[in-house]
Amino acid sequence: MKSLALTPVAAALLLAATACSGGDRKLTVTNPSPFDRTEVAALPLSSAGIDAPFVIIDEEGAELPYSVSADSLVLFLVKVDAGATRTFSLKAGSPSQSPDTVACGAFYPERIDDFAWENDRAAYRAYGPALEARGEHSYGYDVWTKSVAHPVVAERYRKHLSSPVSYHEDHGDGMDVYSVGPTLGGGATALVDSTGALVYPRSFASYEILENGPLRFAVRLTYKPVVFAGDTLVEQRVIRLDAAADLNSTEVRYLGQTRPVTAAAGIVVHASNPEAYTIDSEARMATYADLTDNPEGDNGIIWLGLLAPEADSIVYKPLPEPAAGATGHVLAMRTLAPGEAFTYSWGSGWSKGFVPDSTAWQTLMEQAASEISHPLKISIE
């Protein structure tokens, strides 16, 4: 179920059913925001309306690389100035290039069933069944810092497992210096019981890669059944990360649900910086400055962010007692009726990578909130 770079043969197959007769099409992309935006734009393949294969040409006559996703979207990375409109031409022809792979992920059974993914801004990890079988409790998402745009995760695993080059040290492209433990880590979810306590889902039981680059990554993680409020629930999460994005988009639902439940998405707060979180209740947005698992090690600051406009509330909740250096979570909570999904965004930046300070991170979070409510406007003529 990988994303396909559009070769002439693939384009002909994918567009044959929807292509109309010859003639160029004008593609316009408008940025309604008062700031510049660089992001992955998505155009339904069926709306391209041109004989296959085709190319996308920008205002300067240059070809714009793109790919076709598993769910039949034409994906292309576009930069549009604040309030501006860019105009492209869709022309019949064979693409000469495809996008570089930026967003991608893989299952790493050799590292106790890790599932890890990344884009050009950061990398992330979810813990799998083999780790749980060893008796370890790491419920949340891990955050790996990056200071380079190209993929690094596979090489980090290779070196960490086959040589003394630890990914807990920065060898020029970032490292793993974030502490998860028995918490939600950088943005995972849990159920909330009638007492207000978090009911963690532990490690994922299975995964399905829905999209694996070059510009979009998506995975479905499924968790073991749990008995909760009289129902046997199976939690499923679909996590998507695009090129150039600072936040993952996540949709969470509970299979088997027959009555309302409350779910919470959270960022762990550590004792090394217990007051360094901000909460915007109106925007349903929170940030946190994590000093890493070794604050004295000159490892910089990991900026965390949580954005949940669908949430009923967003609050700080202390743990019943400190655990593995954690004192509490910032939580976005929503009560879900049977069949409903909770969609929210979460992610990170690094002070020694692409986000120098808290002001820059706050700006990126505010812009992400604006992008969700005011998406790029795309039209075909």
N, C-alpha and C positions, 0 to 999 in steps of 0.2 A: 504494500500500500504506500509505496514511496511516491514523492512528487516527481514528475517527469519533466526533464528539460525537453523543450519542444523541438524535436528533430523533424525534418520534413515528413517522414513516414508517420510518426506519432501524430503530428498535426493533421495530416490527411485523415487518419482514422478517427480522431476525436472531433473534428469539425464537419465531417462528411454529412452527418445527419442534420446539421443546423445551418450550414453555409448557404448563402444566397448567391445570386449571380454576381459577376465581377463588378469592380468599382471600389475606390478607396473609401475608408470611413474616417471621420474625425472623432478623436477621443479627447475629451477635455477633463482635466482634474482641477478642481477648485478647492483652495484652502480657506475655510471660513474663519480661521483663528487669527488673532492679532500677533502671532509669532510664527516663525518659520517651522515647517514640519518636514521630516524625512521619515517615511514609513512605507510599509508594504501595502500597496493598493490592490484590491481584488475586483476583478471584472468577470461576471458569469460568462463562461465560454459560449453559451447559447446566444448571448447578445452581441458577440463580435460581428456577426453579419457580413462576413467576407469569405470568399473562396479560400480554402486551405491549400497550402500553408500560407502564413502571413508573417509580416514583421511589423514592429512598432518603431516609428521614426520620430525623433524629437524635433523641436523648432530649428535646430541647427543642422538637421539632416543626418544626425548620428543615430545608429540603431540602439534601441533600448533592450537589454536582455530581459527575458521573462521565462517563467515556467508554468506548467499546467498542473494543478493540484489533483489529488485523488478524488476530491469532490467537485471536479470540473470548474475550477476557478483559474483564470489567467492572473498570475501574481507577478507584480513588478515593483521594484524599489524606486520610489519617486521622491524628489525633493521639490517642495513648493513654498515659495516665499509667503510671508504673512499677507493674507487677504488677496492673494494673486491666483490667477488661473493659468495653467499650462495646457498647451494644445499639442497633441500628437496625431500622427497619421497611421492608420492601419492599412498596410498595403500587401497585396499578394506577393509572395516571395518566400524564399527559404532562409530562416534565421541562420546567421553565421556564428552566433555565440549564445551561450546560456549563462545564467548568473553563477557567480562563485558560490560554493556551499558555505553558508554562514550559520544557519540554524539547523541543528542536527542532534541526534541522541542515540543511545544504545544501551542494551542490557549487558552487564558485566558479571557473569556468574563466577568468574575467577576472583572477584573481589566480594565474595559473600552475597551475591545476588543484588548488587547495586544497580539502580537504573539512573543514568546521568544524562543530562542534556545541556545545551549551551546555545548562545548566539554570539554576536560580536561585542557584547557588553558584559556578560557574566555567564556563569555556569551553575548548575544546580544538581542535586542528587536526592533520590528517594530510596529508602532502605527496604530490602526485600526479605523473602521468607527464610533464606538461609541464615541471615543475621538474627532473626527472631528465634529460630530453632536453637541458636547457641545461648539463648537466655538474655540477650541484650535488648534494651528498650530504647529505641531511637524512633520516635513516632513522626517527627516532623521533617521538613525539607532542609537539607544542608545547602549552604551557599559557598561556592568557590569563586574567589576573586579572579579577575582578568585585567591585564593591561595591554593586551594585543587583540586585534580584531579577528584573527584567523582561529579556526578550531584548535583546541589544546587538550581536550579531555582524554581522548584515546591515548595520546602520547604520554600524558601524565600517569595514566594507569599502567601503561607498558613499562615506563621507567620505574615507577614506585614498586611494582611487583617483581621486576626482573633485575633490579640493580639498586644500589644504595641511594638513588636520587628520589628523595621523599617529596610527595606533593604537599606536605605540610611546611615546606620551605619554598621561598620564592626564587626560582631559577631564571627569572627574566620575563615571565608572562603571567604571574599571579600564583595563588596557592590556596590550600584549604586550611583556614585558621578560624573557622566558625564552629561554635559549640551547639549541638542539638540536644543530645541526651533525651530524657523522658519528657519532652515538651513538643510544641508545635513547630519549633524552629523558625524558619523564615517565612511561613505563610500557609501551613497546612490547616486541616479542618478536624473538628471533633464534634460529637454530640454534646448537648448540655442537658443534664438530668434535672429532676424536679427540685433538687437542692441547690442547683447552680453549678455543680461540679462538672468538669470536663470528662467525657468518656472517650478515651483515645481509641483509634482503630488499629493501633500497632502498625506492623509493616504490611506493604501491599502483598497480595496473594498471587496476582497475575497481571500481565500488561499486554497491551496491543498498540503497536505504533500505527498511528493513523496518517501521519505525514512526516517525512524525514528529509526536509530540505528541498531545494537549496535555500529558500527564503522563509519557509515556515516549518516549524516542528510541532507535532501534536501527538500526544499519547493518552490512552485510556488506562488508568490504574483501577483495579478491582480489589476490594478488601474482603477478608473473611466475614462470614455472617456473624452478627451479634444479636442477642436478644435485648431489645430496648423498648420499654413502655408497652410490653405485651406483643410486640411485633418482632419477627426475625428479619433484620435489615442487612442488606448488602450495599455498602457504600461504593459508588463509582465516581471517579474524578476524570474529567478530560482537561488536560493542561495544554495550552498552546503558547508558543513563544515565537515571535516573528523577528526577522532581522531588524536591527536598529532600535528595538524596543527595550525599555528598561524594566518593563513589568510583564510577567506571565498572566495570561487570562485563564481562569479556571472555572469550570462548571461542575458542581457537585450535586448528586442526587442519591436518593436512598431507595433501592429496589425492595419491594415487599412492604412498603409503608401503607398503613390503613388509617392512621390518625396523625394529627399534627405533631411535628418534632421541631426542636430548636437546634440549629447548627451554628457553629462558631468557627470563623477563620481567624488565625492569630499569629502574632509575632512575639517571640519570647523576649522578655526583659531580663538582663543578667545583673547580678549583684555588683559587677565592676562599674556599671553606669546606670544605676537604678532610676534616676529621674530624667534620663535623656530621651524621653518619648514625647511626641506631640499628638494631640487628638483634635481633629476638626469635626465636631459632631454634626454640623450641618452638611458638610460635603461627604461625611462618612469616610474620612481619610485619616491615616495615622502614619507617623514616621518614628524611627528609632535609630540612634547612633550606637552601634555595637563596637566595643573596644577590642574585639577578637578574643580568642581563647588564651592569648598571652599578651596582655596589655603593656607589659614591659619590653616586649620584643621588637618594637619599631615596625609593627605590622600594619600601621595605618588604622583607619576607621572604616567599618562596613556600614553603609547606610541601608536601612531596611524601609520598605514602604508597603502599605496596605490600603487599597482603595475599593470600597464596597458600596456604591450608591444604592444597591438594592437592600442593604441591611436595615433592620429595624433600629439598631443602636450600635454605637461603637464606644467601648469603655476600657479602662484598665482594671484587671482583676488579679489580685495577688494569688499566688499558690497557697494552698493550706499550710505548707511548710516548704522552705527552700529545698531545691533539688538540683544537683549537679551544677551549682553556680547560678541557677535561675531563681528569680524572685516572683515572677508573674508573667502575664501576657497582656498585650493590647488585643482586644477581641472585637471583631465585627460579627454581630449576631442577627440571625433571621429565623423566624418561625416559618416552617414549610408545610403546606398542605400536601396530602398524598399526590405524588406525581410531579410536584414542583421541583425546580432546580434552583440552586443558589449560585449566581455568577458573580465573581469578584476578581480583582487583580492584585498581584503581589510581586515584589522583586527587590533588586538590590543595586547598589553602586559601591565603588571603592575609592577612598581618598588618594590611593597611590595608582589608581587606574584612570577612569574617565570622569569621576565626580569629585572635584577637589575639596568641597566644603559643604556644610549643611545648607547654606543658602542655595547653592547649585542644585542640591538634591530636592529641596523644597520646591524650587522652580520646576524641576522635571516632574515632580508629583502633581503639581497644580496643572501643568500642561497636559499630563496624561488624563487627568479628570476632564479637562476641556475637550480632549480628543474623543473621549468616550461619548460625551453628550453632543459633540459637533463633528461627526466624521467627515472625511474628505467627500466632496461631491463629484461623482464620476458620471459622465454621460457619453453617449455614442450618437453621432449624426451620420 
